[in-house]
Amino acid sequence: MGFVRLLAIIFVIWLVVYIARRLLQNRATEKKHGQTKQIGNMVRCETCGLHIPDTEAIKANGHYYCCEEHRKTS
Ligand SMILES: [Zn+2]
């Protein structure tokens, strides 16, 4: 019986370690995900006032525009 109990204890310890590692990994990936999700500055289209991330905005003469059309019209 002693050996079976020992195996059971080892299994429970392994399970706890495994779950703890999984949880820590999930937290780490969530943090990473949050960082990559982070959007840069939001800028306002000079023509229509739409707010868009500056990475998607068209920049001209120090002003931001949501699309090429709005850049032309202003
Ligand atoms: Zn616009």
PDB file of the backbone (N, CA, C, O) and the ligand in Angstrom, with CONECT records:
HET     ZN  A 101       1
ATOM      1  N   MET A   1       0.824  -1.207   0.000  1.00  0.00           N
ATOM      2  CA  MET A   1       0.000   0.000   0.000  1.00  0.00           C
ATOM      3  C   MET A   1       0.861   1.261   0.000  1.00  0.00           C
ATOM      4  O   MET A   1       0.498   2.284  -0.582  1.00  0.00           O
ATOM      5  N   GLY A   2       1.994   1.163   0.659  1.00  0.00           N
ATOM      6  CA  GLY A   2       2.887   2.331   0.787  1.00  0.00           C
ATOM      7  C   GLY A   2       3.311   2.866  -0.563  1.00  0.00           C
ATOM      8  O   GLY A   2       3.350   4.079  -0.772  1.00  0.00           O
ATOM      9  N   PHE A   3       3.627   1.971  -1.478  1.00  0.00           N
ATOM     10  CA  PHE A   3       4.111   2.378  -2.807  1.00  0.00           C
ATOM     11  C   PHE A   3       3.014   3.081  -3.604  1.00  0.00           C
ATOM     12  O   PHE A   3       3.275   4.079  -4.276  1.00  0.00           O
ATOM     13  N   VAL A   4       1.783   2.559  -3.531  1.00  0.00           N
ATOM     14  CA  VAL A   4       0.641   3.151  -4.231  1.00  0.00           C
ATOM     15  C   VAL A   4       0.374   4.559  -3.707  1.00  0.00           C
ATOM     16  O   VAL A   4       0.101   5.483  -4.473  1.00  0.00           O
ATOM     17  N   ARG A   5       0.458   4.702  -2.387  1.00  0.00           N
ATOM     18  CA  ARG A   5       0.240   6.018  -1.779  1.00  0.00           C
ATOM     19  C   ARG A   5       1.285   6.999  -2.259  1.00  0.00           C
ATOM     20  O   ARG A   5       0.976   8.152  -2.557  1.00  0.00           O
ATOM     21  N   LEU A   6       2.515   6.546  -2.334  1.00  0.00           N
ATOM     22  CA  LEU A   6       3.615   7.392  -2.782  1.00  0.00           C
ATOM     23  C   LEU A   6       3.376   7.847  -4.219  1.00  0.00           C
ATOM     24  O   LEU A   6       3.583   9.011  -4.563  1.00  0.00           O
ATOM     25  N   LEU A   7       2.934   6.901  -5.047  1.00  0.00           N
ATOM     26  CA  LEU A   7       2.629   7.224  -6.442  1.00  0.00           C
ATOM     27  C   LEU A   7       1.519   8.263  -6.526  1.00  0.00           C
ATOM     28  O   LEU A   7       1.575   9.197  -7.326  1.00  0.00           O
ATOM     29  N   ALA A   8       0.498   8.075  -5.672  1.00  0.00           N
ATOM     30  CA  ALA A   8      -0.635   8.999  -5.651  1.00  0.00           C
ATOM     31  C   ALA A   8      -0.178  10.396  -5.255  1.00  0.00           C
ATOM     32  O   ALA A   8      -0.602  11.385  -5.852  1.00  0.00           O
ATOM     33  N   ILE A   9       0.680  10.475  -4.258  1.00  0.00           N
ATOM     34  CA  ILE A   9       1.206  11.769  -3.796  1.00  0.00           C
ATOM     35  C   ILE A   9       2.020  12.433  -4.905  1.00  0.00           C
ATOM     36  O   ILE A   9       1.875  13.628  -5.164  1.00  0.00           O
ATOM     37  N   ILE A  10       2.876  11.647  -5.556  1.00  0.00           N
ATOM     38  CA  ILE A  10       3.698  12.169  -6.646  1.00  0.00           C
ATOM     39  C   ILE A  10       2.804  12.695  -7.778  1.00  0.00           C
ATOM     40  O   ILE A  10       3.063  13.749  -8.360  1.00  0.00           O
ATOM     41  N   PHE A  11       1.752  11.935  -8.069  1.00  0.00           N
ATOM     42  CA  PHE A  11       0.834  12.325  -9.135  1.00  0.00           C
ATOM     43  C   PHE A  11       0.139  13.646  -8.798  1.00  0.00           C
ATOM     44  O   PHE A  11       0.008  14.527  -9.648  1.00  0.00           O
ATOM     45  N   VAL A  12      -0.302  13.766  -7.548  1.00  0.00           N
ATOM     46  CA  VAL A  12      -1.000  14.994  -7.111  1.00  0.00           C
ATOM     47  C   VAL A  12      -0.039  16.178  -7.193  1.00  0.00           C
ATOM     48  O   VAL A  12      -0.419  17.249  -7.665  1.00  0.00           O
ATOM     49  N   ILE A  13       1.189  15.996  -6.743  1.00  0.00           N
ATOM     50  CA  ILE A  13       2.188  17.075  -6.800  1.00  0.00           C
ATOM     51  C   ILE A  13       2.436  17.475  -8.258  1.00  0.00           C
ATOM     52  O   ILE A  13       2.483  18.661  -8.584  1.00  0.00           O
ATOM     53  N   TRP A  14       2.592  16.481  -9.123  1.00  0.00           N
ATOM     54  CA  TRP A  14       2.830  16.737 -10.548  1.00  0.00           C
ATOM     55  C   TRP A  14       1.663  17.523 -11.151  1.00  0.00           C
ATOM     56  O   TRP A  14       1.854  18.452 -11.936  1.00  0.00           O
ATOM     57  N   LEU A  15       0.439  17.116 -10.757  1.00  0.00           N
ATOM     58  CA  LEU A  15      -0.768  17.762 -11.281  1.00  0.00           C
ATOM     59  C   LEU A  15      -0.814  19.233 -10.857  1.00  0.00           C
ATOM     60  O   LEU A  15      -1.127  20.112 -11.660  1.00  0.00           O
ATOM     61  N   VAL A  16      -0.498  19.485  -9.588  1.00  0.00           N
ATOM     62  CA  VAL A  16      -0.509  20.854  -9.064  1.00  0.00           C
ATOM     63  C   VAL A  16       0.525  21.706  -9.798  1.00  0.00           C
ATOM     64  O   VAL A  16       0.239  22.835 -10.198  1.00  0.00           O
ATOM     65  N   VAL A  17       1.712  21.162  -9.968  1.00  0.00           N
ATOM     66  CA  VAL A  17       2.786  21.880 -10.667  1.00  0.00           C
ATOM     67  C   VAL A  17       2.376  22.159 -12.110  1.00  0.00           C
ATOM     68  O   VAL A  17       2.594  23.250 -12.637  1.00  0.00           O
ATOM     69  N   TYR A  18       1.777  21.145 -12.733  1.00  0.00           N
ATOM     70  CA  TYR A  18       1.352  21.268 -14.130  1.00  0.00           C
ATOM     71  C   TYR A  18       0.308  22.372 -14.288  1.00  0.00           C
ATOM     72  O   TYR A  18       0.404  23.197 -15.196  1.00  0.00           O
ATOM     73  N   ILE A  19      -0.689  22.384 -13.399  1.00  0.00           N
ATOM     74  CA  ILE A  19      -1.758  23.386 -13.459  1.00  0.00           C
ATOM     75  C   ILE A  19      -1.186  24.779 -13.180  1.00  0.00           C
ATOM     76  O   ILE A  19      -1.528  25.748 -13.857  1.00  0.00           O
ATOM     77  N   ALA A  20      -0.319  24.863 -12.181  1.00  0.00           N
ATOM     78  CA  ALA A  20       0.285  26.152 -11.829  1.00  0.00           C
ATOM     79  C   ALA A  20       1.088  26.715 -13.008  1.00  0.00           C
ATOM     80  O   ALA A  20       1.028  27.909 -13.302  1.00  0.00           O
ATOM     81  N   ARG A  21       1.837  25.835 -13.675  1.00  0.00           N
ATOM     82  CA  ARG A  21       2.625  26.274 -14.822  1.00  0.00           C
ATOM     83  C   ARG A  21       1.733  26.743 -15.970  1.00  0.00           C
ATOM     84  O   ARG A  21       2.020  27.738 -16.635  1.00  0.00           O
ATOM     85  N   ARG A  22       0.650  26.005 -16.184  1.00  0.00           N
ATOM     86  CA  ARG A  22      -0.294  26.387 -17.237  1.00  0.00           C
ATOM     87  C   ARG A  22      -0.880  27.769 -16.961  1.00  0.00           C
ATOM     88  O   ARG A  22      -0.987  28.604 -17.858  1.00  0.00           O
ATOM     89  N   LEU A  23      -1.259  27.993 -15.698  1.00  0.00           N
ATOM     90  CA  LEU A  23      -1.857  29.269 -15.315  1.00  0.00           C
ATOM     91  C   LEU A  23      -0.858  30.404 -15.495  1.00  0.00           C
ATOM     92  O   LEU A  23      -1.208  31.473 -15.995  1.00  0.00           O
ATOM     93  N   LEU A  24       0.378  30.172 -15.088  1.00  0.00           N
ATOM     94  CA  LEU A  24       1.426  31.188 -15.223  1.00  0.00           C
ATOM     95  C   LEU A  24       1.688  31.484 -16.698  1.00  0.00           C
ATOM     96  O   LEU A  24       1.883  32.635 -17.086  1.00  0.00           O
ATOM     97  N   GLN A  25       1.688  30.436 -17.508  1.00  0.00           N
ATOM     98  CA  GLN A  25       1.912  30.599 -18.948  1.00  0.00           C
ATOM     99  C   GLN A  25       0.799  31.427 -19.575  1.00  0.00           C
ATOM    100  O   GLN A  25       1.050  32.319 -20.385  1.00  0.00           O
ATOM    101  N   ASN A  26      -0.443  31.117 -19.186  1.00  0.00           N
ATOM    102  CA  ASN A  26      -1.593  31.860 -19.705  1.00  0.00           C
ATOM    103  C   ASN A  26      -1.473  33.332 -19.362  1.00  0.00           C
ATOM    104  O   ASN A  26      -1.732  34.199 -20.198  1.00  0.00           O
ATOM    105  N   ARG A  27      -1.082  33.609 -18.134  1.00  0.00           N
ATOM    106  CA  ARG A  27      -0.946  34.996 -17.693  1.00  0.00           C
ATOM    107  C   ARG A  27       0.141  35.713 -18.506  1.00  0.00           C
ATOM    108  O   ARG A  27       0.001  36.877 -18.882  1.00  0.00           O
ATOM    109  N   ALA A  28       1.222  34.978 -18.761  1.00  0.00           N
ATOM    110  CA  ALA A  28       2.333  35.571 -19.518  1.00  0.00           C
ATOM    111  C   ALA A  28       1.911  35.880 -20.947  1.00  0.00           C
ATOM    112  O   ALA A  28       2.244  36.936 -21.484  1.00  0.00           O
ATOM    113  N   THR A  29       1.175  34.954 -21.565  1.00  0.00           N
ATOM    114  CA  THR A  29       0.739  35.179 -22.944  1.00  0.00           C
ATOM    115  C   THR A  29      -0.298  36.294 -23.011  1.00  0.00           C
ATOM    116  O   THR A  29      -0.344  37.052 -23.979  1.00  0.00           O
ATOM    117  N   GLU A  30      -1.137  36.388 -21.967  1.00  0.00           N
ATOM    118  CA  GLU A  30      -2.120  37.467 -21.926  1.00  0.00           C
ATOM    119  C   GLU A  30      -1.420  38.815 -21.886  1.00  0.00           C
ATOM    120  O   GLU A  30      -1.818  39.758 -22.570  1.00  0.00           O
ATOM    121  N   LYS A  31      -0.375  38.894 -21.077  1.00  0.00           N
ATOM    122  CA  LYS A  31       0.402  40.139 -20.964  1.00  0.00           C
ATOM    123  C   LYS A  31       0.999  40.498 -22.320  1.00  0.00           C
ATOM    124  O   LYS A  31       0.931  41.644 -22.766  1.00  0.00           O
ATOM    125  N   LYS A  32       1.583  39.492 -22.961  1.00  0.00           N
ATOM    126  CA  LYS A  32       2.186  39.706 -24.280  1.00  0.00           C
ATOM    127  C   LYS A  32       1.137  40.195 -25.270  1.00  0.00           C
ATOM    128  O   LYS A  32       1.359  41.125 -26.045  1.00  0.00           O
ATOM    129  N   HIS A  33      -0.014  39.531 -25.212  1.00  0.00           N
ATOM    130  CA  HIS A  33      -1.103  39.859 -26.126  1.00  0.00           C
ATOM    131  C   HIS A  33      -1.549  41.302 -25.916  1.00  0.00           C
ATOM    132  O   HIS A  33      -1.791  42.036 -26.874  1.00  0.00           O
ATOM    133  N   GLY A  34      -1.655  41.694 -24.652  1.00  0.00           N
ATOM    134  CA  GLY A  34      -2.080  43.047 -24.332  1.00  0.00           C
ATOM    135  C   GLY A  34      -1.127  44.080 -24.891  1.00  0.00           C
ATOM    136  O   GLY A  34      -1.539  45.154 -25.328  1.00  0.00           O
ATOM    137  N   GLN A  35       0.160  43.744 -24.873  1.00  0.00           N
ATOM    138  CA  GLN A  35       1.164  44.677 -25.385  1.00  0.00           C
ATOM    139  C   GLN A  35       1.055  44.824 -26.894  1.00  0.00           C
ATOM    140  O   GLN A  35       1.173  45.926 -27.431  1.00  0.00           O
ATOM    141  N   THR A  36       0.828  43.701 -27.574  1.00  0.00           N
ATOM    142  CA  THR A  36       0.751  43.771 -29.029  1.00  0.00           C
ATOM    143  C   THR A  36      -0.567  44.422 -29.468  1.00  0.00           C
ATOM    144  O   THR A  36      -0.650  45.035 -30.532  1.00  0.00           O
ATOM    145  N   LYS A  37      -1.585  44.273 -28.630  1.00  0.00           N
ATOM    146  CA  LYS A  37      -2.888  44.853 -28.937  1.00  0.00           C
ATOM    147  C   LYS A  37      -2.867  46.379 -28.817  1.00  0.00           C
ATOM    148  O   LYS A  37      -3.650  47.082 -29.456  1.00  0.00           O
ATOM    149  N   GLN A  38      -1.972  46.856 -28.001  1.00  0.00           N
ATOM    150  CA  GLN A  38      -1.918  48.286 -27.700  1.00  0.00           C
ATOM    151  C   GLN A  38      -1.845  49.118 -28.986  1.00  0.00           C
ATOM    152  O   GLN A  38      -0.943  48.967 -29.810  1.00  0.00           O
ATOM    153  N   ILE A  39      -2.811  49.979 -29.110  1.00  0.00           N
ATOM    154  CA  ILE A  39      -2.871  50.840 -30.286  1.00  0.00           C
ATOM    155  C   ILE A  39      -2.086  52.121 -29.973  1.00  0.00           C
ATOM    156  O   ILE A  39      -2.068  52.603 -28.841  1.00  0.00           O
ATOM    157  N   GLY A  40      -1.456  52.639 -30.994  1.00  0.00           N
ATOM    158  CA  GLY A  40      -0.707  53.874 -30.828  1.00  0.00           C
ATOM    159  C   GLY A  40      -1.624  55.063 -30.631  1.00  0.00           C
ATOM    160  O   GLY A  40      -2.776  54.901 -30.229  1.00  0.00           O
ATOM    161  N   ASN A  41      -1.141  56.222 -30.902  1.00  0.00           N
ATOM    162  CA  ASN A  41      -1.930  57.430 -30.729  1.00  0.00           C
ATOM    163  C   ASN A  41      -3.133  57.458 -31.655  1.00  0.00           C
ATOM    164  O   ASN A  41      -3.063  57.055 -32.816  1.00  0.00           O
ATOM    165  N   MET A  42      -4.237  57.948 -31.106  1.00  0.00           N
ATOM    166  CA  MET A  42      -5.415  58.161 -31.924  1.00  0.00           C
ATOM    167  C   MET A  42      -5.344  59.590 -32.460  1.00  0.00           C
ATOM    168  O   MET A  42      -5.101  60.541 -31.718  1.00  0.00           O
ATOM    169  N   VAL A  43      -5.558  59.707 -33.732  1.00  0.00           N
ATOM    170  CA  VAL A  43      -5.519  61.043 -34.347  1.00  0.00           C
ATOM    171  C   VAL A  43      -6.866  61.349 -34.995  1.00  0.00           C
ATOM    172  O   VAL A  43      -7.658  60.449 -35.274  1.00  0.00           O
ATOM    173  N   ARG A  44      -7.105  62.619 -35.225  1.00  0.00           N
ATOM    174  CA  ARG A  44      -8.403  63.058 -35.748  1.00  0.00           C
ATOM    175  C   ARG A  44      -8.241  63.473 -37.202  1.00  0.00           C
ATOM    176  O   ARG A  44      -7.324  64.214 -37.557  1.00  0.00           O
ATOM    177  N   CYS A  45      -9.149  62.979 -38.033  1.00  0.00           N
ATOM    178  CA  CYS A  45      -9.145  63.372 -39.439  1.00  0.00           C
ATOM    179  C   CYS A  45      -9.506  64.851 -39.529  1.00  0.00           C
ATOM    180  O   CYS A  45     -10.490  65.298 -38.941  1.00  0.00           O
ATOM    181  N   GLU A  46      -8.715  65.589 -40.256  1.00  0.00           N
ATOM    182  CA  GLU A  46      -8.893  67.036 -40.364  1.00  0.00           C
ATOM    183  C   GLU A  46     -10.173  67.386 -41.130  1.00  0.00           C
ATOM    184  O   GLU A  46     -10.722  68.472 -40.946  1.00  0.00           O
ATOM    185  N   THR A  47     -10.636  66.506 -41.960  1.00  0.00           N
ATOM    186  CA  THR A  47     -11.813  66.783 -42.791  1.00  0.00           C
ATOM    187  C   THR A  47     -13.121  66.372 -42.111  1.00  0.00           C
ATOM    188  O   THR A  47     -14.048  67.177 -42.028  1.00  0.00           O
ATOM    189  N   CYS A  48     -13.206  65.150 -41.632  1.00  0.00           N
ATOM    190  CA  CYS A  48     -14.479  64.654 -41.107  1.00  0.00           C
ATOM    191  C   CYS A  48     -14.473  64.486 -39.584  1.00  0.00           C
ATOM    192  O   CYS A  48     -15.524  64.247 -38.989  1.00  0.00           O
ATOM    193  N   GLY A  49     -13.316  64.605 -38.952  1.00  0.00           N
ATOM    194  CA  GLY A  49     -13.253  64.518 -37.494  1.00  0.00           C
ATOM    195  C   GLY A  49     -13.241  63.103 -36.945  1.00  0.00           C
ATOM    196  O   GLY A  49     -13.367  62.901 -35.738  1.00  0.00           O
ATOM    197  N   LEU A  50     -13.092  62.137 -37.813  1.00  0.00           N
ATOM    198  CA  LEU A  50     -13.050  60.729 -37.408  1.00  0.00           C
ATOM    199  C   LEU A  50     -11.739  60.439 -36.677  1.00  0.00           C
ATOM    200  O   LEU A  50     -10.672  60.902 -37.081  1.00  0.00           O
ATOM    201  N   HIS A  51     -11.839  59.667 -35.597  1.00  0.00           N
ATOM    202  CA  HIS A  51     -10.642  59.289 -34.845  1.00  0.00           C
ATOM    203  C   HIS A  51     -10.117  57.951 -35.343  1.00  0.00           C
ATOM    204  O   HIS A  51     -10.850  56.962 -35.372  1.00  0.00           O
ATOM    205  N   ILE A  52      -8.866  57.923 -35.729  1.00  0.00           N
ATOM    206  CA  ILE A  52      -8.227  56.714 -36.263  1.00  0.00           C
ATOM    207  C   ILE A  52      -6.825  56.571 -35.689  1.00  0.00           C
ATOM    208  O   ILE A  52      -6.209  57.573 -35.325  1.00  0.00           O
ATOM    209  N   PRO A  53      -6.305  55.347 -35.599  1.00  0.00           N
ATOM    210  CA  PRO A  53      -4.923  55.171 -35.130  1.00  0.00           C
ATOM    211  C   PRO A  53      -3.943  55.821 -36.108  1.00  0.00           C
ATOM    212  O   PRO A  53      -4.124  55.745 -37.323  1.00  0.00           O
ATOM    213  N   ASP A  54      -2.917  56.452 -35.574  1.00  0.00           N
ATOM    214  CA  ASP A  54      -1.994  57.187 -36.456  1.00  0.00           C
ATOM    215  C   ASP A  54      -1.253  56.284 -37.437  1.00  0.00           C
ATOM    216  O   ASP A  54      -0.721  56.752 -38.444  1.00  0.00           O
ATOM    217  N   THR A  55      -1.222  54.976 -37.134  1.00  0.00           N
ATOM    218  CA  THR A  55      -0.578  54.046 -38.062  1.00  0.00           C
ATOM    219  C   THR A  55      -1.402  53.861 -39.329  1.00  0.00           C
ATOM    220  O   THR A  55      -0.863  53.519 -40.381  1.00  0.00           O
ATOM    221  N   GLU A  56      -2.728  54.090 -39.225  1.00  0.00           N
ATOM    222  CA  GLU A  56      -3.621  53.948 -40.377  1.00  0.00           C
ATOM    223  C   GLU A  56      -3.912  55.285 -41.032  1.00  0.00           C
ATOM    224  O   GLU A  56      -4.447  55.334 -42.140  1.00  0.00           O
ATOM    225  N   ALA A  57      -3.568  56.356 -40.363  1.00  0.00           N
ATOM    226  CA  ALA A  57      -3.896  57.680 -40.867  1.00  0.00           C
ATOM    227  C   ALA A  57      -2.947  58.099 -41.990  1.00  0.00           C
ATOM    228  O   ALA A  57      -1.812  57.632 -42.084  1.00  0.00           O
ATOM    229  N   ILE A  58      -3.451  58.987 -42.828  1.00  0.00           N
ATOM    230  CA  ILE A  58      -2.620  59.572 -43.886  1.00  0.00           C
ATOM    231  C   ILE A  58      -2.167  60.933 -43.368  1.00  0.00           C
ATOM    232  O   ILE A  58      -2.984  61.784 -43.015  1.00  0.00           O
ATOM    233  N   LYS A  59      -0.867  61.119 -43.329  1.00  0.00           N
ATOM    234  CA  LYS A  59      -0.322  62.352 -42.776  1.00  0.00           C
ATOM    235  C   LYS A  59       0.149  63.257 -43.905  1.00  0.00           C
ATOM    236  O   LYS A  59       0.867  62.829 -44.808  1.00  0.00           O
ATOM    237  N   ALA A  60      -0.264  64.503 -43.836  1.00  0.00           N
ATOM    238  CA  ALA A  60       0.149  65.475 -44.850  1.00  0.00           C
ATOM    239  C   ALA A  60       0.203  66.854 -44.224  1.00  0.00           C
ATOM    240  O   ALA A  60      -0.758  67.297 -43.595  1.00  0.00           O
ATOM    241  N   ASN A  61       1.320  67.527 -44.397  1.00  0.00           N
ATOM    242  CA  ASN A  61       1.539  68.881 -43.877  1.00  0.00           C
ATOM    243  C   ASN A  61       1.210  69.002 -42.382  1.00  0.00           C
ATOM    244  O   ASN A  61       0.662  70.010 -41.936  1.00  0.00           O
ATOM    245  N   GLY A  62       1.550  67.974 -41.632  1.00  0.00           N
ATOM    246  CA  GLY A  62       1.323  68.007 -40.191  1.00  0.00           C
ATOM    247  C   GLY A  62      -0.117  67.715 -39.787  1.00  0.00           C
ATOM    248  O   GLY A  62      -0.447  67.787 -38.603  1.00  0.00           O
ATOM    249  N   HIS A  63      -0.970  67.390 -40.735  1.00  0.00           N
ATOM    250  CA  HIS A  63      -2.362  67.052 -40.436  1.00  0.00           C
ATOM    251  C   HIS A  63      -2.621  65.595 -40.775  1.00  0.00           C
ATOM    252  O   HIS A  63      -1.952  65.002 -41.621  1.00  0.00           O
ATOM    253  N   TYR A  64      -3.612  65.035 -40.089  1.00  0.00           N
ATOM    254  CA  TYR A  64      -3.962  63.629 -40.322  1.00  0.00           C
ATOM    255  C   TYR A  64      -5.294  63.530 -41.042  1.00  0.00           C
ATOM    256  O   TYR A  64      -6.198  64.338 -40.827  1.00  0.00           O
ATOM    257  N   TYR A  65      -5.397  62.540 -41.885  1.00  0.00           N
ATOM    258  CA  TYR A  65      -6.643  62.296 -42.615  1.00  0.00           C
ATOM    259  C   TYR A  65      -6.963  60.806 -42.599  1.00  0.00           C
ATOM    260  O   TYR A  65      -6.062  59.968 -42.574  1.00  0.00           O
ATOM    261  N   CYS A  66      -8.254  60.485 -42.615  1.00  0.00           N
ATOM    262  CA  CYS A  66      -8.673  59.083 -42.532  1.00  0.00           C
ATOM    263  C   CYS A  66      -8.515  58.374 -43.873  1.00  0.00           C
ATOM    264  O   CYS A  66      -8.352  57.155 -43.916  1.00  0.00           O
ATOM    265  N   CYS A  67      -8.562  59.118 -44.947  1.00  0.00           N
ATOM    266  CA  CYS A  67      -8.443  58.508 -46.271  1.00  0.00           C
ATOM    267  C   CYS A  67      -7.849  59.518 -47.262  1.00  0.00           C
ATOM    268  O   CYS A  67      -7.770  60.716 -46.992  1.00  0.00           O
ATOM    269  N   GLU A  68      -7.451  59.005 -48.377  1.00  0.00           N
ATOM    270  CA  GLU A  68      -6.811  59.822 -49.420  1.00  0.00           C
ATOM    271  C   GLU A  68      -7.756  60.925 -49.922  1.00  0.00           C
ATOM    272  O   GLU A  68      -7.330  62.041 -50.222  1.00  0.00           O
ATOM    273  N   GLU A  69      -9.022  60.589 -50.003  1.00  0.00           N
ATOM    274  CA  GLU A  69     -10.028  61.541 -50.491  1.00  0.00           C
ATOM    275  C   GLU A  69     -10.096  62.779 -49.593  1.00  0.00           C
ATOM    276  O   GLU A  69     -10.143  63.912 -50.072  1.00  0.00           O
ATOM    277  N   HIS A  70     -10.099  62.536 -48.290  1.00  0.00           N
ATOM    278  CA  HIS A  70     -10.200  63.643 -47.340  1.00  0.00           C
ATOM    279  C   HIS A  70      -8.917  64.481 -47.340  1.00  0.00           C
ATOM    280  O   HIS A  70      -8.958  65.680 -47.064  1.00  0.00           O
ATOM    281  N   ARG A  71      -7.818  63.871 -47.638  1.00  0.00           N
ATOM    282  CA  ARG A  71      -6.555  64.614 -47.728  1.00  0.00           C
ATOM    283  C   ARG A  71      -6.615  65.587 -48.925  1.00  0.00           C
ATOM    284  O   ARG A  71      -6.133  66.717 -48.851  1.00  0.00           O
ATOM    285  N   LYS A  72      -7.213  65.119 -50.011  1.00  0.00           N
ATOM    286  CA  LYS A  72      -7.321  65.949 -51.212  1.00  0.00           C
ATOM    287  C   LYS A  72      -8.287  67.112 -51.026  1.00  0.00           C
ATOM    288  O   LYS A  72      -8.017  68.234 -51.456  1.00  0.00           O
ATOM    289  N   THR A  73      -9.416  66.830 -50.382  1.00  0.00           N
ATOM    290  CA  THR A  73     -10.478  67.834 -50.265  1.00  0.00           C
ATOM    291  C   THR A  73     -10.109  68.980 -49.328  1.00  0.00           C
ATOM    292  O   THR A  73     -10.676  70.066 -49.447  1.00  0.00           O
ATOM    293  N   SER A  74      -9.185  68.773 -48.407  1.00  0.00           N
ATOM    294  CA  SER A  74      -8.853  69.868 -47.485  1.00  0.00           C
ATOM    295  C   SER A  74      -7.649  70.659 -47.969  1.00  0.00           C
ATOM    296  O   SER A  74      -7.235  71.614 -47.312  1.00  0.00           O
TER     297      SER A  74
HETATM  298 ZN    ZN A 101     -11.991  61.833 -42.892  1.00  0.00          ZN2+
END
